[in-house]
Amino acid sequence: MKVMFVSLGCDKNLVDTENMLGILNDRGFTFTDDEMEAEVIAVNTCCFIHDAKQESINTILEMAEHKKDGKCKILIVTGCLAHRYQDEITKEIPEVDAFIGTSSYDKIADVIEAVLDGRTYNSIEDTDRLPLVRSKRVVTTGGYYEYLKIAEGCDKHCTYCIIPKIRGNYRSYPMDYLVEQAEALVANGAKELILVAQETTVYGTDIYGKKALPELLHKLGQIEDLKWIRILYCYPEEINDELIQAIKNEPKVCHYLDMPIQHASDAILKRMGRRTSRQELIDIITKLRKEIPDIALRTTLITGFPGETKQDHEQMMEFVDSMEFDRLGVFTYSPEEGTPAAEMDNQIDEEVKEQWRDEVMELQQEVSLDKSADMVGKTIEVMIEGKISDDEAYVGRSYKDAPNVDGFVFVNTTVNLMSGAIVRVEITGAMEYDLIGSLVED
């Protein structure tokens, strides 16, 4: 039976999708990318912000049409939207045959087989359940980089965030399980592992009684054919000296850190329920750059949070200008039902949110141009992603560039290069986030 998956949302959702594909592969299912040929269609949904929720709903509606004009017999909705809005979807989109929640994706084959037998089987379990999948993941990223999800859920309860309600409390995956998963991914061709979770910095505190991310980094660093380890989603207040030294001294760990701070005004940080002040953010950034001078720092910000004033916005602008992040993204605030922030007074007009977002991004463009220009003349390692058609050039990424969110390095060479190869490149030109260079042949 042919199954088609549509995976929406974040890289953590993608890991769930790949695990579900692995389970189905073990149970004898086959896969297709053609919705007209699929007998089972599964949509792994996201509902973190309004736009993601709308994309999920639109995708479900689109896939539901293939129960009329295609071979589709079963439509399954999995993930965040399924966990949170099962009743509403059942009422509005009766074509959906089954739902699988965020903590029960390992039941995917059982659910499909139950529906085929004419039985109703929705798997919406306790959000604090921790699914452990032993099937070999079906990799969808191309194989030379892969995401390793090290934990589920979150205990922070920021006032704007719905994640704890749909993903549960923080639960770390056992270290032995993660090393086993990592070894399998590397054996399958992955050269880079990207560590993800709702928060990576407190990994291990729930099962080991301490922050165990540094220990995990050391163990992963021993995997022979693994070249790069990249860390995303580090909460700044949880970054300690042990983690900094692990990033600094473990050879395979990229000098790159994704550290979402969300704002830089003390008043807004407090309303957001964040656990850092502006000065504490300055202190940790200063320490990171002192200990690891070439570290690339990425962050994300939110504009238009309830109660944000022009003065708060100006404080954010000053912070971005002075901190000079290597990579930065900005989202407009999205009120999510069931969160404290959605009920706060002084909600901001969408036009103002967007104006403030655009102002921050315009400032960041200037910072990025300057930082890219500083790279000209330097020689760096680049992981090749593929060849540019009809051109003697390749596209790749440096340690400063996470897949799908950061920039590229365009490498001019007549040498044949394989995807996943790591080569040395002299940078000869710069754009905003992207660099141009020539292969350095040893």
Secondary structure, DSSP 8 states (H G I E B T S, - for coil): -EEEEEE-S-HHHHHHHHHHHHHHHHTT-EE-S-TTT-SEEEEEE--SSHHHHHHHHHHHHHHHTHHHHSS--EEEEEEHHHHHHHHHHHHH-TT--EEE-TT-GGGHHHHHHHHHTT----B---TT------S-----S-SSEEEEE-EE--S---TT--HHHHH-S-EE--HHHHHHHHHHHHHTT--EEEEESS-STTTTTTTTSS--HHHHHHHHTT-TT--EEEE----GGG--HHHHHHHHH-TTEEEEEE---B---HHHHHHHT-S--HHHHHHHHHHHHHHSTT-EEEEEEEES-TT--HHHHHHHHHHHHHH--SEEEEEE----TTSGGGG-SS---HHHHHHHHHHHHHHHHHHHHHHHHHHTT-EEEEEEEEE-TTSSEEEEE-TT--TTTS--EEEE-SS---TT-EEEEEEEEE-SS-EEEEE---
